[in-house]
Amino acid sequence: MNRRLIAIGLRRARLIEHAAREREDLAQSLQSWAKPLGVIDRCVGAVRYLIARPPLLAGAVLVFTLLHPRSASKWARRAWAIWRGYRWLTQKAAV
């Protein structure tokens, strides 16, 4: 019985060591993703900030429209097309 417990303890120690090595390898491989994910995280934060403040977003759109009417028109058409595509996809997915 004692040998069996020793064998189980040794196997457990090897597994713990193996898991620690795998965690270190994973951390090293994900290190290259830290900067791109940080940028995405900041962008998501900025979008959440703007969504929480609709008057600020409306003011920014108004200023952009007044300064660049042609660009605003192009972006409005693109946004409308994206919205229609989204609605079409959600309706097709619901069926």
DSSP file (Angstrom, degrees, kcal/mol; ACC not computed):
  #  RESIDUE AA STRUCTURE BP1 BP2  ACC     N-H-->O    O-->H-N    N-H-->O    O-->H-N    TCO  KAPPA ALPHA  PHI   PSI    X-CA   Y-CA   Z-CA
    1    1 A M     >        0   0    0      0, 0.0     4,-2.0     0, 0.0     5,-0.2   0.000 360.0 360.0 360.0 -39.3    0.0    0.0    0.0
    2    2 A N  H  >  +     0   0    0      1,-0.2     4,-2.1     2,-0.2     5,-0.1   0.882 360.0  51.4 -65.2 -39.2    2.8    2.4    0.8
    3    3 A R  H  > S+     0   0    0      1,-0.2     4,-2.5     2,-0.2    -1,-0.2   0.884 108.2  52.8 -65.3 -37.2    4.5    1.8   -2.6
    4    4 A R  H  > S+     0   0    0      2,-0.2     4,-2.5     1,-0.2    -2,-0.2   0.918 109.2  48.0 -65.1 -43.0    1.2    2.6   -4.3
    5    5 A L  H  X S+     0   0    0     -4,-2.0     4,-2.5     2,-0.2    -1,-0.2   0.884 111.6  50.8 -64.8 -38.2    0.9    5.9   -2.4
    6    6 A I  H  X S+     0   0    0     -4,-2.1     4,-2.5     2,-0.2    -2,-0.2   0.920 110.6  49.1 -64.5 -42.9    4.4    6.8   -3.3
    7    7 A A  H  X S+     0   0    0     -4,-2.5     4,-2.5     2,-0.2    -2,-0.2   0.913 112.0  48.5 -62.8 -42.9    3.8    6.0   -7.0
    8    8 A I  H  X S+     0   0    0     -4,-2.5     4,-2.5     1,-0.2    -1,-0.2   0.913 111.6  50.0 -63.8 -41.9    0.6    8.1   -6.9
    9    9 A G  H  X S+     0   0    0     -4,-2.5     4,-2.3     2,-0.2    -2,-0.2   0.900 111.4  48.3 -62.7 -41.8    2.5   11.0   -5.3
   10   10 A L  H  X S+     0   0    0     -4,-2.5     4,-2.4     2,-0.2    -2,-0.2   0.920 112.2  48.7 -65.4 -42.9    5.3   10.8   -7.8
   11   11 A R  H  X S+     0   0    0     -4,-2.5     4,-2.6     1,-0.2    -2,-0.2   0.916 111.0  51.1 -62.9 -42.0    2.8   10.8  -10.7
   12   12 A R  H  X S+     0   0    0     -4,-2.5     4,-2.4     1,-0.2    -1,-0.2   0.911 109.5  50.0 -60.5 -43.6    1.0   13.7   -9.2
   13   13 A A  H  X S+     0   0    0     -4,-2.3     4,-2.3     2,-0.2    -1,-0.2   0.907 111.2  49.1 -62.8 -42.1    4.3   15.7   -8.9
   14   14 A R  H  X S+     0   0    0     -4,-2.4     4,-2.6     2,-0.2    -2,-0.2   0.912 111.6  49.2 -63.4 -42.2    5.1   14.9  -12.5
   15   15 A L  H  X S+     0   0    0     -4,-2.6     4,-2.6     2,-0.2    -2,-0.2   0.902 110.7  49.6 -65.0 -40.3    1.7   16.0  -13.6
   16   16 A I  H  X S+     0   0    0     -4,-2.4     4,-2.1     2,-0.2    -1,-0.2   0.912 112.8  47.4 -63.9 -42.2    1.9   19.3  -11.6
   17   17 A E  H  X S+     0   0    0     -4,-2.3     4,-2.2     2,-0.2    -2,-0.2   0.906 111.9  50.3 -64.8 -41.8    5.3   20.0  -13.1
   18   18 A H  H  X S+     0   0    0     -4,-2.6     4,-2.4     1,-0.2    -2,-0.2   0.909 110.3  49.6 -63.5 -42.7    4.0   19.2  -16.6
   19   19 A A  H  X S+     0   0    0     -4,-2.6     4,-2.4     1,-0.2    -1,-0.2   0.888 109.3  52.2 -64.1 -38.9    1.1   21.6  -16.1
   20   20 A A  H  X S+     0   0    0     -4,-2.1     4,-2.1     2,-0.2    -1,-0.2   0.913 109.7  48.9 -63.9 -42.2    3.4   24.3  -14.9
   21   21 A R  H  X S+     0   0    0     -4,-2.2     4,-2.6     1,-0.2    -2,-0.2   0.916 110.9  50.4 -62.7 -42.8    5.6   23.9  -18.0
   22   22 A E  H  X S+     0   0    0     -4,-2.4     4,-2.6     1,-0.2    -2,-0.2   0.897 109.1  51.4 -63.9 -39.6    2.5   24.0  -20.3
   23   23 A R  H  X S+     0   0    0     -4,-2.4     4,-2.5     2,-0.2    -1,-0.2   0.910 110.9  48.5 -62.5 -41.4    1.3   27.2  -18.6
   24   24 A E  H  X S+     0   0    0     -4,-2.1     4,-2.2     2,-0.2    -2,-0.2   0.918 112.0  48.8 -64.7 -43.2    4.7   28.9  -19.1
   25   25 A D  H  X S+     0   0    0     -4,-2.6     4,-2.4     2,-0.2    -2,-0.2   0.913 112.4  48.4 -62.0 -42.9    4.7   27.8  -22.8
   26   26 A L  H  X S+     0   0    0     -4,-2.6     4,-2.1     1,-0.2    -2,-0.2   0.913 110.2  51.3 -64.6 -42.5    1.2   29.2  -23.3
   27   27 A A  H  X S+     0   0    0     -4,-2.5     4,-0.7     1,-0.2    -1,-0.2   0.895 111.7  47.7 -61.7 -40.2    2.1   32.5  -21.6
   28   28 A Q  H >< S+     0   0    0     -4,-2.2     3,-0.5     1,-0.2     4,-0.5   0.901 111.9  48.9 -68.3 -40.7    5.1   32.9  -23.8
   29   29 A S  H 3< S+     0   0    0     -4,-2.4     3,-0.5     1,-0.2    -2,-0.2   0.829 112.7  48.1 -70.1 -29.5    3.2   32.1  -27.0
   30   30 A L  H >< S+     0   0    0     -4,-2.1     3,-1.3     1,-0.2     4,-0.5   0.571  88.2  86.7 -85.0  -8.9    0.4   34.5  -26.0
   31   31 A Q  G X< S+     0   0    0     -4,-0.7     3,-1.1    -3,-0.5     4,-0.4   0.855  84.1  57.0 -58.7 -35.8    2.9   37.3  -25.2
   32   32 A S  G 3  S+     0   0    0     -4,-0.5    -1,-0.3    -3,-0.5     3,-0.2   0.713 103.4  55.0 -70.1 -18.7    2.9   38.4  -28.9
   33   33 A W  G <> S+     0   0    0     -3,-1.3     4,-2.3     1,-0.2     5,-0.3   0.545  83.7  88.2 -87.8  -8.3   -0.8   38.9  -28.7
   34   34 A A  H <> S+     0   0    0     -3,-1.1     4,-1.8    -4,-0.5    -1,-0.2   0.913  89.0  44.8 -60.7 -46.1   -0.7   41.3  -25.7
   35   35 A K  H  > S+     0   0    0     -4,-0.4     4,-1.9    -3,-0.2    -1,-0.2   0.948 115.1  45.1 -68.5 -49.1   -0.2   44.5  -27.7
   36   36 A P  H  > S+     0   0    0      0, 0.0     4,-2.2     0, 0.0    -1,-0.2   0.911 114.9  49.0 -61.5 -39.2   -2.9   43.8  -30.4
   37   37 A L  H  X S+     0   0    0     -4,-2.3     4,-2.4     1,-0.2    -2,-0.2   0.841 107.8  55.4 -68.7 -31.1   -5.4   42.6  -27.7
   38   38 A G  H  X S+     0   0    0     -4,-1.8     4,-2.2    -5,-0.3    -1,-0.2   0.894 107.5  49.1 -65.1 -40.0   -4.6   45.8  -25.7
   39   39 A V  H  X S+     0   0    0     -4,-1.9     4,-2.2     2,-0.2    -2,-0.2   0.925 112.4  47.8 -64.1 -44.9   -5.5   47.9  -28.7
   40   40 A I  H  X S+     0   0    0     -4,-2.2     4,-2.6     1,-0.2    -2,-0.2   0.902 110.2  52.9 -63.3 -40.6   -8.8   46.0  -29.2
   41   41 A D  H  X S+     0   0    0     -4,-2.4     4,-2.1     1,-0.2    -1,-0.2   0.903 109.5  48.0 -62.0 -41.8   -9.5   46.4  -25.5
   42   42 A R  H  X S+     0   0    0     -4,-2.2     4,-2.3     2,-0.2    -1,-0.2   0.889 111.0  51.4 -66.5 -38.4   -9.0   50.2  -25.6
   43   43 A C  H  X S+     0   0    0     -4,-2.2     4,-2.4     2,-0.2    -2,-0.2   0.917 109.4  49.6 -64.5 -43.0  -11.2   50.4  -28.7
   44   44 A V  H  X S+     0   0    0     -4,-2.6     4,-2.5     1,-0.2    -1,-0.2   0.906 110.6  51.2 -62.1 -40.6  -14.0   48.4  -27.0
   45   45 A G  H  X S+     0   0    0     -4,-2.1     4,-2.2    -5,-0.2    -2,-0.2   0.900 109.3  49.9 -62.3 -41.0  -13.7   50.8  -24.0
   46   46 A A  H  X S+     0   0    0     -4,-2.3     4,-2.3     2,-0.2    -2,-0.2   0.904 110.7  49.4 -65.2 -41.1  -14.0   53.8  -26.2
   47   47 A V  H  X S+     0   0    0     -4,-2.4     4,-2.7     2,-0.2     5,-0.2   0.922 111.3  49.2 -64.2 -43.7  -17.1   52.4  -27.9
   48   48 A R  H  X S+     0   0    0     -4,-2.5     4,-1.9     1,-0.2    -1,-0.2   0.894 109.6  52.9 -62.0 -38.8  -18.7   51.7  -24.5
   49   49 A Y  H  < S+     0   0    0     -4,-2.2     4,-0.5     1,-0.2    -2,-0.2   0.928 112.4  44.2 -61.1 -45.9  -17.8   55.2  -23.4
   50   50 A L  H >< S+     0   0    0     -4,-2.3     3,-1.0     1,-0.2     7,-0.4   0.884 111.1  53.1 -69.0 -38.5  -19.5   56.7  -26.5
   51   51 A I  H 3< S+     0   0    0     -4,-2.7    -1,-0.2     1,-0.3    -2,-0.2   0.863 106.2  54.1 -64.7 -34.2  -22.6   54.5  -26.2
   52   52 A A  T 3< S+     0   0    0     -4,-1.9    -1,-0.3     1,-0.2    -2,-0.2   0.638 111.8  47.9 -73.9 -12.4  -23.0   55.5  -22.6
   53   53 A R    X>  +     0   0    0     -3,-1.0     4,-1.7    -4,-0.5     3,-0.5  -0.658  63.6 170.9-129.5  75.9  -23.0   59.2  -23.7
   54   54 A P  H 3> S+     0   0    0      0, 0.0     4,-2.9     0, 0.0     5,-0.2   0.845  77.3  56.9 -58.2 -38.1  -25.4   59.6  -26.7
   55   55 A P  H 3> S+     0   0    0      0, 0.0     4,-2.4     0, 0.0     5,-0.2   0.900 107.0  50.0 -62.0 -36.4  -25.3   63.4  -26.7
   56   56 A L  H <> S+     0   0    0     -3,-0.5     4,-2.2     2,-0.2     5,-0.1   0.918 112.5  46.7 -64.9 -42.8  -21.5   63.3  -27.1
   57   57 A L  H  X S+     0   0    0     -4,-1.7     4,-2.3    -7,-0.4    -1,-0.2   0.917 112.5  49.7 -64.9 -43.8  -21.8   60.8  -30.0
   58   58 A A  H  X S+     0   0    0     -4,-2.9     4,-2.4     1,-0.2    -2,-0.2   0.898 110.7  50.5 -63.2 -40.1  -24.5   62.9  -31.7
   59   59 A G  H  X S+     0   0    0     -4,-2.4     4,-2.6    -5,-0.2    -1,-0.2   0.905 109.7  50.1 -64.0 -41.1  -22.4   66.0  -31.3
   60   60 A A  H  X S+     0   0    0     -4,-2.2     4,-2.4     2,-0.2    -2,-0.2   0.902 111.7  48.2 -64.3 -40.6  -19.4   64.3  -32.9
   61   61 A V  H  X S+     0   0    0     -4,-2.3     4,-2.5     2,-0.2    -2,-0.2   0.906 111.5  50.7 -65.8 -40.8  -21.5   63.1  -35.8
   62   62 A L  H  X S+     0   0    0     -4,-2.4     4,-2.4     2,-0.2    -2,-0.2   0.929 111.4  47.0 -62.2 -46.3  -23.0   66.6  -36.3
   63   63 A V  H  X S+     0   0    0     -4,-2.6     4,-2.4     1,-0.2     5,-0.2   0.920 113.1  49.2 -62.2 -44.0  -19.5   68.2  -36.3
   64   64 A F  H  X S+     0   0    0     -4,-2.4     4,-2.7     1,-0.2     8,-0.2   0.908 111.6  49.9 -61.3 -41.6  -18.2   65.6  -38.8
   65   65 A T  H  < S+     0   0    0     -4,-2.5    -2,-0.2     1,-0.2    -1,-0.2   0.890 112.4  46.8 -65.4 -40.0  -21.3   66.2  -41.0
   66   66 A L  H  < S+     0   0    0     -4,-2.4    -1,-0.2    -5,-0.2    -2,-0.2   0.879 118.3  41.0 -70.5 -36.5  -20.8   69.9  -41.0
   67   67 A L  H  < S+     0   0    0     -4,-2.4    -2,-0.2     1,-0.2    -1,-0.2   0.844 131.5  21.3 -80.3 -33.8  -17.0   69.7  -41.7
   68   68 A H     X  +     0   0    0     -4,-2.7     4,-2.5    -5,-0.2    -1,-0.2  -0.635  65.0 166.8-136.0  75.4  -17.2   66.9  -44.3
   69   69 A P  H  > S+     0   0    0      0, 0.0     4,-2.1     0, 0.0     5,-0.1   0.876  79.4  49.1 -62.8 -38.4  -20.6   66.6  -45.8
   70   70 A R  H  > S+     0   0    0      2,-0.2     4,-2.3     1,-0.2     5,-0.2   0.934 113.4  45.8 -68.0 -44.6  -19.6   64.3  -48.7
   71   71 A S  H  > S+     0   0    0      1,-0.2     4,-2.7     2,-0.2     5,-0.2   0.901 111.8  52.7 -63.1 -39.9  -17.7   61.9  -46.5
   72   72 A A  H  X S+     0   0    0     -4,-2.5     4,-2.3    -8,-0.2    -1,-0.2   0.894 108.3  51.1 -63.1 -38.6  -20.6   61.9  -44.1
   73   73 A S  H  X S+     0   0    0     -4,-2.1     4,-2.2     2,-0.2    -2,-0.2   0.921 110.6  48.2 -64.2 -43.7  -23.0   61.1  -46.9
   74   74 A K  H  X S+     0   0    0     -4,-2.3     4,-2.3     1,-0.2    -2,-0.2   0.924 113.2  47.6 -62.1 -44.2  -20.7   58.2  -48.0
   75   75 A W  H  X S+     0   0    0     -4,-2.7     4,-2.8     1,-0.2    -1,-0.2   0.862 109.7  53.6 -66.6 -35.0  -20.5   56.9  -44.4
   76   76 A A  H  X S+     0   0    0     -4,-2.3     4,-2.5    -5,-0.2    -1,-0.2   0.916 109.3  48.2 -65.8 -41.7  -24.3   57.2  -44.0
   77   77 A R  H  X S+     0   0    0     -4,-2.2     4,-2.3     2,-0.2    -2,-0.2   0.919 113.3  47.8 -63.4 -42.5  -24.8   55.1  -47.1
   78   78 A R  H  X S+     0   0    0     -4,-2.3     4,-2.6     2,-0.2    -2,-0.2   0.925 112.1  49.1 -63.1 -44.2  -22.4   52.5  -45.9
   79   79 A A  H  X S+     0   0    0     -4,-2.8     4,-2.6     1,-0.2    -1,-0.2   0.903 111.1  50.2 -62.6 -40.8  -23.9   52.4  -42.5
   80   80 A W  H  X S+     0   0    0     -4,-2.5     4,-2.6     2,-0.2    -1,-0.2   0.913 111.1  48.4 -64.2 -42.1  -27.4   52.0  -44.0
   81   81 A A  H  X S+     0   0    0     -4,-2.3     4,-2.5     2,-0.2    -2,-0.2   0.906 112.3  48.7 -65.1 -41.2  -26.2   49.1  -46.2
   82   82 A I  H  X S+     0   0    0     -4,-2.6     4,-2.6     2,-0.2    -2,-0.2   0.914 111.7  50.1 -64.1 -41.9  -24.6   47.4  -43.3
   83   83 A W  H  X S+     0   0    0     -4,-2.6     4,-2.6     2,-0.2    -2,-0.2   0.920 111.2  48.0 -62.9 -44.2  -27.7   47.8  -41.2
   84   84 A R  H  X S+     0   0    0     -4,-2.6     4,-2.4     1,-0.2    -1,-0.2   0.908 112.4  49.5 -63.9 -41.0  -29.9   46.4  -44.0
   85   85 A G  H  X S+     0   0    0     -4,-2.5     4,-2.5     2,-0.2    -2,-0.2   0.902 110.9  49.9 -63.1 -41.0  -27.5   43.5  -44.4
   86   86 A Y  H  X S+     0   0    0     -4,-2.6     4,-2.6     2,-0.2    -2,-0.2   0.932 111.6  47.9 -62.4 -46.3  -27.6   42.8  -40.7
   87   87 A R  H  X S+     0   0    0     -4,-2.6     4,-2.1     1,-0.2    -2,-0.2   0.900 111.9  50.4 -62.2 -40.5  -31.4   42.9  -40.6
   88   88 A W  H  X S+     0   0    0     -4,-2.4     4,-2.3     2,-0.2    -1,-0.2   0.923 111.8  47.8 -63.7 -44.3  -31.6   40.6  -43.6
   89   89 A L  H  X S+     0   0    0     -4,-2.5     4,-2.4     1,-0.2    -2,-0.2   0.903 111.7  49.1 -64.8 -40.9  -29.2   38.1  -41.9
   90   90 A T  H  X S+     0   0    0     -4,-2.6     4,-1.4     1,-0.2    -1,-0.2   0.867 111.7  49.4 -68.3 -34.1  -31.0   38.1  -38.6
   91   91 A Q  H  X S+     0   0    0     -4,-2.1     4,-0.8    -5,-0.2    -1,-0.2   0.895 112.9  46.9 -69.8 -38.8  -34.3   37.5  -40.3
   92   92 A K  H  < S+     0   0    0     -4,-2.3     3,-0.4     1,-0.2    -2,-0.2   0.864 111.8  51.1 -68.6 -36.3  -32.9   34.6  -42.3
   93   93 A A  H  < S+     0   0    0     -4,-2.4    -1,-0.2     1,-0.2    -2,-0.2   0.803 104.9  57.2 -71.6 -28.4  -31.3   33.2  -39.2
   94   94 A A  H  <        0   0    0     -4,-1.4    -1,-0.2     1,-0.2    -2,-0.2   0.733 360.0 360.0 -74.2 -21.8  -34.5   33.3  -37.3
   95   95 A V     <        0   0    0     -4,-0.8    -1,-0.2    -3,-0.4    -2,-0.2   0.469 360.0 360.0 -79.0 360.0  -36.3   31.2  -39.9
